[in-house]
């Protein structure tokens, strides 16, 4: 199923509403989505009320320098892994002081995939301060744009579901 701009806007509206309702702020740490989650959240006027900012930590070096992701986790598990996205959330929370952090790292393609992590493999994590961080693995089909759109949509919906439960 193709994810449209309307789908993304609706998912962004839902998350924005939840954040505003609680008076919470959010920050993103994005790799394969290149800041697209932050872009969707800031598409509406007044988004500075709930969006603190976003970091595009595409390289391993950026993940380490800006978010404190350990070299060991990157070496042992790779950038597209549960331990890394969990560390990205922790680093985002620590660096920004926001209420909610979102992290995404994946293989959008067309190259870069492997047998263990084929194109379309994306790890997500989100968390709130001392609350437990959730991590999820998804495999998306399609070209680079399709994988990224699906990842953005999944992140927005996943964080919204998480906030409704917590």
MOLIN-V974916 format. One record per residue. N is the residue number from 1. PSI is psi in whole degrees, 0 to 359 (* if undefined). D_LAST is the distance of its C-alpha to the last C-alpha in Angstrom with 1 decimal. Layout:
BEGIN
n: [N	N]
psi: [PSI	PSI]
d_last: [D_LAST	D_LAST]
END
This chain:
BEGIN
n: [1	2	3	4	5	6	7	8	9	10	11	12	13	14	15	16	17	18	19	20	21	22	23	24	25	26	27	28	29	30	31	32	33	34	35	36	37	38	39	40	41	42	43	44	45	46	47	48	49	50	51	52	53	54	55	56	57	58	59	60	61	62	63	64	65	66	67	68	69	70	71	72	73	74	75	76	77	78	79	80	81	82	83	84	85	86	87	88	89	90	91	92	93	94	95	96	97	98	99	100	101	102	103	104	105	106	107	108	109	110	111	112	113	114	115	116	117	118	119	120	121	122	123	124	125	126	127	128	129	130	131	132	133	134	135	136	137	138	139	140	141	142	143	144	145	146	147	148	149	150	151	152	153	154	155	156	157	158	159	160	161	162	163	164	165	166]
psi: [128	135	121	169	325	318	315	318	318	318	321	320	318	312	317	317	317	318	315	320	322	349	31	155	155	149	150	150	105	141	276	337	353	31	7	325	313	322	314	318	332	7	341	145	144	5	344	348	338	346	117	313	183	146	128	103	75	318	158	323	319	320	319	309	320	333	353	21	134	145	324	314	318	318	315	319	340	163	330	83	159	312	324	315	328	318	328	319	312	318	323	315	315	320	331	333	17	169	328	134	145	134	142	133	127	183	102	340	183	339	187	350	166	178	319	326	79	164	134	352	124	131	139	150	150	151	165	112	241	355	158	137	136	142	144	143	132	153	119	152	158	185	182	313	317	317	314	317	315	321	317	314	314	319	312	315	319	317	320	314	317	314	325	330	334	*]
d_last: [29.1	29.6	26.8	28.4	27.9	26.8	24.1	22.8	23.2	21.2	18.3	18.6	18.8	15.6	13.7	15.9	15.2	11.4	12.3	15.2	13.5	11.4	14.3	12.8	15.1	15.1	17.7	18.9	21.0	22.9	25.8	27.0	25.5	27.4	25.2	24.7	21.0	21.8	24.7	22.8	20.4	23.6	25.7	24.9	26.6	24.6	22.1	23.0	20.7	17.6	19.3	20.5	22.3	22.6	24.6	26.6	27.2	29.4	31.7	31.0	32.7	30.3	27.3	29.1	30.4	27.5	24.4	26.0	25.7	28.2	31.5	31.2	28.0	29.7	32.9	31.6	28.9	29.7	27.7	26.1	24.2	20.9	22.0	23.0	19.8	17.8	20.4	20.3	16.6	17.6	20.7	19.2	16.9	20.0	22.4	20.7	18.4	15.9	12.2	11.4	14.0	15.1	18.0	20.4	23.7	26.0	29.5	30.2	33.9	36.6	37.4	35.6	34.5	35.6	35.9	32.7	30.8	32.5	32.1	28.8	26.8	23.6	20.9	17.5	14.9	11.9	10.1	9.1	11.8	11.7	8.4	9.6	11.0	11.3	14.9	16.6	20.4	22.0	25.7	26.9	30.4	32.7	34.2	32.7	31.6	30.1	28.1	26.8	25.9	24.0	22.1	21.2	20.1	18.1	16.3	15.6	14.4	12.3	10.4	10.0	8.8	6.2	5.1	5.7	3.8	0.0]
END
